[in-house]
Amino acid sequence: MAIVAAVLSSPAFAGASTLYVGGANCSDAGVGAPDQPYCTIGKAAAVATAGQTVLVSAGTYPEKVTVGHSGAAGSPIVFQAVPGATVTVTGGSNGFVVSGKQYVTISGFTVTGTTSYGIYLSGSNNIVVSANTVTNAGHSVSGQLAAGIDLSGTSASTITGNNTNHNSDSGIFLNSTTTTTTVSYNNSSFNANQYQRNANGINVVGQNNTILGNLLHDNEDSGLQFYPGGDNNLATLNVSYDNGDHGIDDLNVTGGRLIGNTIYHNCTSGINVEGTSGNYLVENNISVDNAVFLVNPTPIGAYGSNTCKRRAGNIGIWDSAPGSTTVNANLVYLTVPGTMYVFGSSYSSLSAMQSATGQEQQGRQADPRFVNPAGFDLRPQEGSPAIDSADSGASGAQATDVTGAARTDDPTVANTGIGPRAYDDRGAYEFGGGGGPLPPTAALTVSPSSGTAPLPVTADASGSTDPQGQPLTYTFTFGDGTTVGPQASATASHTYGAAGSYPVSVTVTDTANLSGSAQQSVTVSAGGGGGGGNPAYVSQIATNYSTSTHTSGYLAVWRTQGVVAGDLAVLSVQLTGASPTGTVSGTDDAGNTYAVGQDVADGAGDRLVVLYGVLHTALVPNNRITVSFPSAATYRITGDELSGVTAPDRQAGAGGSGSAYASGSTGVTSAAKEFVFGTVAVYAGTTPAWASGWTGLTTYAVGTNYLGRAYQITSATNSFNATGTASGSWLAVCVTFE
């Protein structure tokens, strides 16, 4: 009988509604019981069946979680982080994979640092992905890009309440075989390829999906994009601002409905319907101050300097689209001169467009009276022309607004709307006297605010409040590349190892996905020698290239934290067709300068230069670092931020060809603790691989030219040689910094 009982209770805590993961006494050989949880989420995912919940305790789980079974209608398999706990899944090709399954829910996790998609759904249906943070998916290199959440061949699913940011491709992607799926109330921002303008907040190429109530901002390309294959979709109640292309972009798609969105301050036309697109309905939107700026407002990569007038208009209906597109009851406005509307032709006013086309008969051109446009609070104030003036009968119009507030009649405003309710408001927000839910107010103290490296500090945001009394999550950044959270705890600790002035910030987010931020600063003085004596790699600063010849090139800082004063910036410059002599030098917008750490060239016009500079003044997003060449050349440039070091100590450099590269040995280092930086430039070859002992960084690839970097942090004096394997001709450099 004892043997039978053991079989019946294995392997998945048979009969239990909950399987537990993480914590003391864990064992993947157990059954996921409360007193002996599984150690890995993957083990629970392999055994969980319909109706079971996998409850995961706080911690970091370095794994790829593949769901092994399907749930059933009314009895899904639920993967849930313990409420209030920070559960991080990182380091795998994906965080979660659901392939060929149905009725599965994934909720409450932080997925970061995956080499491919953070969360990947394939050939599945009735999947719910909710309240996750997905960040840093893929790499900003051709062939290694990845969306935060990717849906392939998925249907009847819901993607809701997630935060997708700083991914190497779009925050959320619905491919051509993904249908009947709702993407709602997500916050998707700061997604970027970095070397080309192509990453969107949400990218849809599948049919018959609903994109509702999402906040989309500061993405490299458009906030929301429908591209070929993305027919018959509904976009409603979305708020899209400060994106590098359009607020909503529609190219070669048919049957779309763009209803009740708020679009503001995007680089090109706010709502864009172009190419062979047709049978479109564009109603009840607010579109303000789009395509009127000289440069891209999004501080991401080289594309931060793109002109913003390549497609004009708050609303632009282009090419063959006007023939079968209906626009009506939209509210448009410009605070500076520009193109108000495009409908085949360009118009500087709504009245001119109405007279010429007969479209937009309920349209309005007036100040929408946003609460605080500079702070992107785009709710209407009393007296806004958006109030009680929409077409509630438009196909796809919603009975509630983006915050969930019901449509409300403002008694001080005449009802001029049409449809079954004459008092619906235009745009994503309904005015209700006090407006919708207000964002939380962040408060931050940092103690101590100054001291000598190494300096431990505590950031405390416990004074933050939410007007609705909703629980808050906290994300701290410490200005040196360190981020803590999002987490339930209102405090975070960190130790600074290098001298400098560091901005410390907190972002607090409530359950309605509204957020507020606060910032303080910490000043760290050197603890004696070598920039603080604790060498560390902080982060990549940016990358850029040109396949045409120039006498200079540049990097545009894309990291939202910028580059901290007191840190060392190292630039790896790969040149083709360059003079083997003459000075390569660097400057930046903040007045810092960059000197040569090592320079090596061959006889074929190839040259590899490592520049370095201590930042006496911090760099902020979109600041440029400009590198000047002695003659015109094509280039690949990368920038890296180091802390705890200030100057080069030992150098070596060499060139050659074949299957292996080597910089040659440096002299013996002067100090026990130094940062050893290796760089290899491969020409017309293959991706370099680094020898054992080196921590490889992302290789920057342009065609068959490769620029690779790696590092070591020493604990004893020694000499070093940057070595590895790659085919083709190469130049290799090794520089130690102290």
C-alpha positions in Angstrom: 0.0 0.0 0.0 2.9 2.4 0.8 4.3 1.8 -2.7 0.9 2.5 -4.4 0.5 5.7 -2.4 4.0 6.9 -3.5 3.2 6.3 -7.1 -0.1 8.2 -6.9 1.5 11.2 -5.3 4.3 11.6 -7.9 5.5 13.5 -9.8 3.3 16.5 -9.5 1.9 16.6 -6.0 -1.1 14.6 -7.3 -4.5 16.2 -6.5 -2.9 19.4 -5.4 -4.3 22.6 -7.0 -1.0 24.4 -6.4 2.6 23.5 -7.2 5.3 25.5 -5.4 8.6 26.7 -6.8 11.6 28.3 -5.0 12.6 28.8 -1.4 14.2 26.7 1.3 14.5 23.0 1.1 13.7 23.0 -2.7 14.2 19.9 -4.8 13.4 19.1 -8.4 13.2 15.5 -7.2 10.3 16.3 -5.0 6.6 16.9 -5.8 6.3 20.7 -5.5 4.8 20.6 -2.1 4.8 23.7 0.2 7.4 22.2 2.5 9.6 21.0 -0.4 9.0 23.1 -3.5 10.6 22.6 -6.8 13.9 24.5 -7.4 13.1 25.4 -11.0 10.0 26.7 -12.8 10.8 24.4 -15.7 10.3 21.3 -13.5 6.9 22.5 -12.5 6.1 23.4 -16.1 6.9 19.9 -17.2 4.4 18.2 -14.9 1.6 20.8 -14.3 -1.7 19.8 -15.7 -5.1 21.4 -16.2 -6.5 23.2 -13.2 -3.1 23.5 -11.4 -1.4 26.8 -10.5 2.4 27.0 -10.4 3.2 29.5 -7.6 6.8 30.9 -7.8 8.6 32.5 -4.9 10.9 35.5 -5.2 14.2 35.0 -6.8 16.2 34.9 -10.0 15.6 31.7 -12.2 18.3 31.3 -14.9 16.3 29.1 -17.2 14.0 28.7 -20.2 10.6 27.6 -19.1 8.8 25.4 -21.6 5.1 24.6 -20.8 4.6 20.8 -21.1 0.8 20.4 -21.1 -2.4 22.2 -22.0 -5.1 23.4 -19.6 -8.7 23.1 -20.3 -11.6 25.6 -20.6 -12.4 26.7 -17.1 -9.3 24.8 -15.8 -6.2 26.6 -17.2 -2.6 25.9 -16.1 -1.6 29.1 -14.3 2.0 30.2 -13.8 1.9 32.9 -11.2 4.6 34.9 -9.2 3.8 35.1 -5.5 1.9 38.4 -5.1 4.3 41.2 -4.2 7.4 39.1 -5.0 9.9 39.9 -7.7 10.4 36.7 -9.8 13.0 37.1 -12.5 13.5 34.6 -15.4 16.7 35.3 -17.3 19.5 34.0 -19.3 17.8 31.5 -21.6 16.9 31.8 -25.3 13.4 32.5 -24.0 11.8 33.2 -20.7 8.6 31.2 -21.3 7.7 29.1 -24.4 4.1 27.9 -25.0 4.0 25.8 -28.2 1.0 23.9 -29.4 -0.9 24.4 -26.1 -4.1 25.9 -25.0 -5.6 27.4 -21.8 -2.3 28.6 -20.1 -1.8 31.8 -18.1 1.6 33.4 -17.4 1.3 36.3 -14.9 3.5 38.5 -12.7 7.0 37.7 -13.9 10.0 39.8 -14.9 11.6 38.3 -18.0 14.9 39.8 -19.0 18.2 39.2 -20.8 17.0 36.5 -23.2 18.8 35.8 -26.4 15.5 35.6 -28.3 11.9 36.5 -27.5 11.2 37.0 -23.8 7.8 35.2 -24.0 7.1 33.1 -27.1 3.7 31.7 -28.0 3.5 29.4 -31.0 0.6 27.4 -32.5 -1.4 27.9 -29.4 -4.8 29.3 -28.4 -6.6 30.7 -25.3 -3.4 31.8 -23.7 -3.3 34.7 -21.2 0.0 36.7 -20.7 -0.7 39.3 -18.0 1.2 41.7 -15.7 4.7 40.7 -16.8 7.7 42.9 -17.3 9.7 41.9 -20.4 12.9 43.7 -21.2 16.2 43.3 -22.9 15.2 40.6 -25.3 17.6 39.8 -28.1 20.7 41.8 -29.2 20.9 44.9 -31.3 22.7 43.1 -34.1 21.3 42.0 -37.4 20.0 38.4 -37.1 19.8 38.6 -33.3 16.9 40.9 -32.8 13.9 39.8 -30.7 10.5 41.1 -29.6 9.7 41.1 -26.0 6.5 39.1 -26.4 6.1 37.2 -29.7 3.0 35.5 -31.0 3.2 33.0 -33.9 0.1 31.1 -35.1 -1.7 32.0 -31.9 -5.5 32.7 -31.6 -8.2 33.6 -29.1 -5.5 34.8 -26.6 -5.1 37.8 -24.4 -1.9 39.9 -23.8 -2.8 42.4 -21.1 -1.2 44.6 -18.5 2.4 43.9 -19.4 5.3 46.3 -19.5 7.6 45.6 -22.5 10.6 48.0 -22.7 14.2 48.2 -24.0 13.9 45.1 -26.2 16.0 44.9 -29.4 12.8 44.7 -31.6 9.2 45.5 -31.0 7.7 45.2 -27.6 4.9 43.0 -28.7 4.7 41.2 -32.1 1.7 39.4 -33.7 2.8 37.5 -36.8 0.9 36.8 -39.9 -0.9 33.7 -38.5 -1.9 35.2 -35.2 -5.7 36.1 -35.2 -8.6 36.9 -32.9 -6.3 38.0 -30.1 -6.7 41.0 -27.8 -3.7 43.1 -26.9 -4.8 45.4 -24.1 -3.6 47.8 -21.5 0.1 47.2 -22.0 2.9 49.7 -21.6 5.4 49.4 -24.5 8.3 51.8 -24.6 12.0 52.4 -25.5 12.2 49.4 -27.9 14.9 49.8 -30.4 17.1 47.9 -33.0 19.6 50.8 -32.4 21.3 50.4 -35.8 18.2 51.0 -37.9 14.8 52.5 -37.3 12.5 49.5 -37.1 11.3 48.6 -33.6 7.7 49.4 -32.7 5.8 49.4 -29.4 3.3 46.9 -30.9 3.7 45.4 -34.4 0.8 43.5 -36.0 0.9 41.6 -39.3 -1.9 39.1 -38.4 -5.7 39.6 -39.0 -8.8 40.2 -36.9 -7.1 41.3 -33.7 -8.0 44.0 -31.2 -5.4 46.4 -29.9 -7.0 48.3 -27.0 -6.0 50.7 -24.4 -2.2 50.4 -24.7 0.3 53.1 -23.7 3.0 53.4 -26.4 5.8 55.8 -26.2 9.5 56.5 -27.0 9.8 53.6 -29.4 12.4 53.7 -32.1 9.8 53.4 -34.9 6.0 53.7 -34.5 4.0 53.2 -31.4 1.6 50.9 -33.2 2.2 49.4 -36.6 -0.1 47.4 -38.9 1.9 46.0 -41.9 1.1 43.8 -44.8 -1.1 40.9 -43.6 -2.5 42.9 -40.7 -6.0 43.3 -42.2 -9.3 43.9 -40.4 -7.8 44.9 -37.1 -9.3 47.3 -34.5 -7.1 49.8 -32.7 -9.0 51.7 -30.0 -8.3 53.8 -26.9 -4.6 53.6 -27.4 -2.3 56.5 -26.3 0.8 56.9 -28.5 3.3 59.6 -28.1 7.0 60.6 -28.7 7.7 57.7 -31.0 10.4 57.8 -33.7 8.0 57.4 -36.7 4.2 57.4 -36.5 1.8 57.2 -33.6 -0.2 54.5 -35.6 1.1 53.3 -38.9 -0.8 51.4 -41.5 0.9 50.2 -44.7 -0.7 48.0 -47.4 -3.5 46.7 -45.1 -7.2 46.8 -45.5 -10.3 46.9 -43.3 -8.7 48.6 -40.4 -10.6 50.6 -37.8 -8.7 53.3 -35.8 -11.2 54.6 -33.2 -10.9 56.8 -30.2 -7.1 56.9 -29.9 -5.0 59.8 -28.5 -1.9 60.5 -30.7 0.6 63.2 -29.7 4.1 64.5 -30.5 5.3 61.7 -32.8 8.1 62.2 -35.3 6.0 61.8 -38.5 2.3 61.8 -39.3 0.4 60.9 -36.2 -2.1 58.5 -37.8 -0.7 57.2 -41.1 -2.6 55.1 -43.7 -0.6 54.6 -46.9 0.3 52.4 -49.8 -2.4 50.1 -51.0 -4.3 50.3 -47.7 -8.1 50.7 -48.1 -11.5 50.3 -46.5 -10.3 52.1 -43.4 -12.3 53.9 -40.8 -10.6 56.6 -38.8 -12.9 58.2 -36.2 -13.0 59.9 -32.8 -9.2 60.2 -32.5 -7.3 63.2 -31.1 -4.1 63.9 -33.0 -1.9 66.8 -32.0 1.5 68.2 -32.9 2.7 65.4 -35.0 5.4 65.7 -37.8 6.3 69.3 -37.0 9.6 68.8 -35.3 13.1 69.1 -36.9 14.4 66.0 -35.3 13.2 62.7 -33.9 12.0 63.2 -30.2 13.0 59.7 -29.3 16.6 59.6 -27.9 17.5 56.2 -29.3 20.5 55.5 -31.4 21.6 57.3 -34.5 17.9 57.7 -35.6 17.5 60.3 -32.9 18.6 62.8 -35.5 16.2 61.8 -38.3 14.1 64.4 -39.9 10.5 64.3 -38.8 8.8 65.7 -41.9 9.2 62.8 -44.3 5.5 62.0 -43.8 3.5 65.0 -42.7 0.1 65.7 -41.0 -1.6 64.9 -37.8 -3.6 62.5 -39.9 -2.1 61.3 -43.2 -4.1 59.3 -45.8 -1.8 58.7 -48.7 -1.3 57.0 -52.0 -4.4 54.9 -53.0 -5.9 54.9 -49.5 -8.1 58.0 -49.8 -10.4 56.2 -52.4 -11.9 53.9 -49.8 -11.1 55.5 -46.4 -13.5 57.3 -44.2 -12.4 59.9 -41.7 -14.8 61.7 -39.3 -15.2 63.2 -35.9 -11.4 63.5 -35.3 -9.9 66.4 -33.3 -6.6 67.8 -34.7 -4.4 70.7 -33.6 -0.9 72.2 -34.1 0.9 74.5 -31.7 3.4 75.4 -34.5 3.0 75.8 -38.2 2.8 72.6 -40.2 0.6 70.2 -42.2 -2.7 69.6 -40.4 -4.0 66.9 -42.7 -3.2 64.8 -45.7 -6.0 63.2 -47.7 -4.3 62.6 -51.0 -3.2 66.2 -51.0 -1.8 68.2 -48.1 -3.9 70.7 -46.2 -2.8 73.3 -43.6 -6.3 73.4 -42.1 -9.2 71.1 -41.4 -11.6 73.4 -43.2 -9.5 73.2 -46.4 -9.5 69.5 -46.2 -13.3 69.3 -45.6 -14.0 71.6 -48.6 -11.7 69.7 -50.9 -12.8 66.1 -50.0 -16.2 66.2 -48.2 -14.6 64.1 -45.5 -14.4 64.9 -41.7 -17.7 66.7 -41.5 -17.8 66.3 -37.7 -14.1 67.0 -37.5 -12.7 69.7 -35.2 -9.5 71.8 -35.3 -8.9 73.2 -31.8 -6.7 73.0 -28.7 -7.7 69.7 -27.0 -6.8 71.3 -23.6 -4.7 68.4 -22.4 -4.1 68.4 -18.6 -0.3 68.6 -19.0 1.0 67.8 -22.4 4.6 68.5 -21.4 4.2 65.7 -18.8 2.2 63.6 -21.3 -1.0 63.7 -19.2 -3.3 63.7 -22.2 -6.6 63.7 -20.4 -9.0 66.5 -21.5 -9.7 69.4 -19.1 -13.1 71.2 -18.7 -13.8 73.1 -21.9 -12.0 70.7 -24.2 -13.6 70.4 -27.6 -13.2 66.6 -27.3 -16.0 66.5 -24.6 -19.4 65.2 -25.6 -18.7 65.3 -29.3 -17.7 61.9 -30.6 -19.5 59.4 -32.8 -20.6 56.7 -30.4 -22.0 54.7 -33.3 -18.6 54.3 -35.0 -17.7 50.7 -35.5 -15.4 49.7 -32.7 -16.4 52.6 -30.4 -16.1 51.6 -26.7 -18.7 52.1 -23.9 -15.8 52.9 -21.5 -12.5 54.8 -21.8 -8.9 53.7 -21.4 -9.1 53.8 -17.6 -12.3 51.8 -17.5 -14.5 54.9 -16.8 -18.0 54.9 -18.2 -19.1 57.5 -20.7 -20.3 60.5 -18.8 -22.4 63.5 -19.9 -20.8 66.8 -18.9 -23.8 69.0 -18.0 -21.8 72.2 -18.8 -21.3 71.2 -22.4 -23.9 70.8 -25.2 -24.1 67.3 -26.5 -22.9 67.5 -30.1 -22.0 63.9 -30.6 -23.8 61.5 -32.9 -24.8 57.9 -32.5 -26.7 56.1 -29.7 -24.9 58.3 -27.0 -24.5 62.0 -27.9 -22.0 62.5 -25.0 -19.0 60.3 -25.7 -15.7 62.1 -25.7 -13.1 61.9 -28.5 -9.7 60.3 -27.8 -8.8 57.6 -25.3 -9.9 59.5 -22.1 -13.4 60.4 -21.0 -13.8 63.7 -19.1 -15.6 63.1 -15.8 -15.3 66.3 -13.9 -12.1 65.2 -12.2 -10.9 63.2 -15.1 -9.7 59.5 -15.0 -7.4 58.0 -12.4 -4.4 60.1 -11.6 -0.9 58.7 -11.7 1.0 58.0 -8.5 3.3 60.6 -7.0 6.9 59.3 -6.4 9.0 60.4 -3.5 12.7 59.4 -3.1 15.4 59.8 -0.5 19.0 58.4 -0.8 21.2 57.9 2.2 24.0 58.8 2.4 24.0 61.2 -0.5 27.8 61.5 -0.6 30.9 59.6 0.5 34.0 57.8 -0.5 34.1 54.7 -2.7 33.2 52.0 -2.1 30.0 53.7 -0.9 26.9 51.7 0.1 23.6 53.7 -0.2 19.9 52.9 0.4 17.2 54.4 -1.9 13.9 54.8 -0.1 10.6 55.5 -2.0 8.3 54.7 0.9 6.9 58.2 0.8 5.4 57.6 -2.6 1.5 57.7 -2.8 -1.2 56.7 -5.2 -4.4 58.9 -5.4 -6.5 55.8 -5.8 -4.8 53.9 -3.0 -3.6 51.2 -5.4 -0.5 49.1 -4.5 2.7 50.3 -6.1 5.7 48.5 -7.6 9.1 50.2 -7.5 11.9 50.3 -10.1 15.2 51.9 -9.0 18.1 52.9 -11.3 21.4 54.0 -9.7 23.0 55.8 -12.7 25.8 53.3 -13.2 23.9 50.7 -15.2 22.3 49.0 -12.1 18.6 48.6 -12.0 16.7 47.0 -9.2 13.0 46.0 -9.7 10.3 46.2 -10.5 9.6 45.0 -7.0 7.1 45.4 -4.2 9.7 46.7 -1.7 9.9 50.5 -1.5 13.7 50.4 -0.7 16.8 49.2 -2.6 20.4 49.1 -1.7 23.5 49.5 -3.9 27.2 50.0 -3.5 29.1 52.5 -5.8 32.7 51.4 -6.6 33.9 54.4 -8.5 34.0 58.1 -8.1 31.4 60.2 -9.9 28.1 62.0 -9.6 25.3 59.5 -10.1 21.6 60.2 -10.8 19.4 57.9 -8.7 15.8 57.5 -9.8 12.7 55.6 -8.9 9.6 54.9 -11.1 6.5 53.8 -9.2 3.7 52.1 -11.0 0.2 51.3 -9.8 -2.1 48.5 -10.9 -3.7 50.7 -13.6 -0.3 50.9 -15.2 0.1 54.6 -14.4 3.5 55.7 -13.2 5.4 58.6 -11.6 9.1 59.2 -11.2 11.5 61.0 -8.8 15.2 61.6 -8.8 18.1 62.4 -6.4 21.8 62.4 -6.9 24.8 60.8 -5.1 28.3 62.1 -5.2 31.1 59.6 -4.7 34.7 60.6 -4.2 37.6 58.3 -5.1 38.7 55.8 -2.4 42.3 56.1 -3.6 43.7 55.2 -7.0 42.3 53.9 -10.2 39.0 55.7 -10.2 37.9 54.0 -7.0 39.9 50.7 -7.2 37.0 48.5 -8.1 37.0 47.9 -11.9 33.6 46.9 -13.4 31.9 46.7 -16.8 28.8 49.0 -16.8 27.1 48.7 -20.2 27.3 49.3 -23.9 26.8 53.0 -24.7 25.7 52.8 -28.4 26.8 51.5 -31.8 26.8 53.0 -35.3 28.2 52.3 -38.7 28.3 53.6 -42.3 29.0 51.7 -45.5 29.8 55.0 -47.3 33.0 56.9 -46.7 33.2 59.8 -44.2 35.9 61.7 -42.4 34.0 61.3 -39.1 31.5 59.1 -37.4 29.4 59.3 -34.3 27.5 57.4 -31.6 24.3 58.7 -30.1 23.9 57.7 -26.5 20.8 55.5 -26.3 20.8 54.3 -22.7 18.1 56.0 -20.6 20.6 56.3 -17.7 23.1 58.1 -20.0 26.8 57.7 -19.1 27.9 58.7 -15.6 30.4 61.4 -14.8 33.6 59.9 -13.5 33.3 56.7 -15.6 35.5 55.8 -18.4 34.1 55.5 -22.0 36.0 53.2 -24.3 35.4 53.5 -28.1 36.3 50.7 -30.5 36.7 52.2 -34.0 36.9 49.8 -37.0 37.9 51.6 -40.2 38.0 50.4 -43.9 39.9 52.4 -46.5 41.6 54.6 -44.0 45.0 56.1 -43.9 47.3 54.0 -41.7 48.7 57.2 -40.2 47.2 60.4 -38.9 45.3 61.0 -35.7 42.0 59.5 -34.8 40.4 61.4 -32.0 37.0 61.9 -30.3 34.9 64.6 -28.6 31.3 64.7 -27.4 28.4 67.1 -26.9 29.3 67.6 -23.2 32.9 68.7 -23.9 34.7 65.4 -22.9 37.6 64.3 -25.1 38.9 60.9 -26.1 42.5 59.9 -26.7 44.1 56.9 -28.4 44.7 53.9 -26.1 46.0 51.7 -29.0 46.1 52.0 -32.8 46.9 49.2 -35.3 46.7 49.1 -39.1 47.5 46.8 -42.0 48.6 47.6 -45.5 45.2 47.1 -47.0 43.5 50.2 -45.6 42.1 48.5 -42.5 42.6 50.2 -39.1 41.5 49.5 -35.5 41.7 52.2 -32.9 40.7 52.1 -29.3 39.9 55.5 -27.8 39.3 56.3 -24.1 38.1 59.2 -22.1 37.1 59.9 -18.5 33.8 61.7 -18.4 34.2 64.9 -16.5 30.6 65.7 -17.5 27.9 63.1 -17.7 26.3 62.2 -21.0 22.5 62.2 -21.4 20.4 60.2 -23.9 20.9 61.4 -27.5 24.2 63.2 -26.7 26.7 62.5 -29.6 30.2 61.2 -29.3 32.0 62.2 -32.6 35.1 60.4 -33.8 37.3 62.2 -36.4 39.4 60.2 -39.0 42.5 61.4 -40.9 40.9 60.4 -44.2 37.6 59.3 -45.5 36.7 55.7 -44.6 33.7 53.4 -43.9 33.4 52.7 -40.2 31.9 50.6 -37.4 32.0 52.1 -33.9 31.0 50.8 -30.5 31.1 52.5 -27.1 31.4 50.8 -23.7 31.2 52.3 -20.2 33.6 51.2 -17.5 33.8 52.1 -13.8 36.6 52.0 -11.3 39.3 52.9 -13.8 40.6 56.1 -15.4 43.6 55.6 -17.6 45.4 53.0 -19.7 48.3 51.0 -18.2 49.6 48.4 -20.7 48.8 47.9 -24.4 49.4 45.5 -27.3 48.2 45.3 -30.9 48.7 43.1 -34.0 47.2 42.2 -37.3 47.0 39.1 -39.5 44.8 36.5 -41.2 43.8 32.9 -40.7 41.7 31.0 -38.2 43.0 32.6 -35.0 43.7 36.1 -33.8 46.0 37.5 -31.1 46.9 41.0 -30.1 50.3 40.0 -28.7 51.1 40.2 -25.0 50.9 43.4 -23.0 53.5 44.2 -20.4 52.9 43.1 -16.9 50.2 45.2 -15.3 51.1 47.8 -12.7 48.3 47.0 -10.3 46.6 43.8 -9.1 43.1 45.1 -10.0 42.8 46.3 -13.5 40.3 46.2 -16.3 41.6 44.3 -19.4 39.8 45.3 -22.6 40.2 43.3 -25.8 38.9 44.3 -29.2 39.1 42.5 -32.5 38.1 43.8 -36.0 37.5 41.0 -38.6 37.3 41.9 -42.3 35.5 39.8 -44.8 35.4 36.9 -42.3 33.3 35.2 -39.7 32.1 36.0 -36.2 35.0 36.0 -33.7 35.0 33.7 -30.7 37.0 34.6 -27.6 39.4 32.3 -25.8 38.7 31.0 -22.4 39.0 33.5 -19.6 37.5 36.4 -21.6 33.9 37.6 -21.0 32.6 38.3 -24.5 30.4 41.3 -25.3 27.9 41.5 -28.2 29.7 41.3 -31.5 28.7 44.2 -33.9 28.2 42.8 -37.4 27.9 44.8 -40.6 27.9 42.4 -43.6 31.0 40.3 -43.2 32.8 42.8 -41.1 32.7 42.1 -37.3 33.8 44.2 -34.3 34.1 42.1 -31.2 34.9 43.1 -27.6 35.6 41.2 -24.5 37.1 41.8 -21.0 38.8 40.4 -18.0 39.0 41.9 -14.5 42.3 41.1 -12.8 43.1 40.0 -9.3 46.9 39.9 -9.7 49.5 41.5 -11.9 50.1 39.7 -15.2 50.4 40.2 -18.9 47.5 39.7 -21.2 46.8 38.7 -24.8 43.5 39.2 -26.6 43.1 35.9 -28.4 40.4 33.8 -30.1 39.3 32.3 -33.4 37.8 33.8 -36.6 38.4 33.5 -40.3 39.4 36.4 -42.5 41.9 39.2 -42.0 41.9 40.7 -38.5 43.3 43.4 -36.3 43.4 42.8 -32.5 44.1 45.1 -29.6 44.5 44.6 -25.8 44.5 47.6 -23.4 44.6 47.4 -19.6 43.0 50.2 -17.6 43.8 51.1 -14.0 
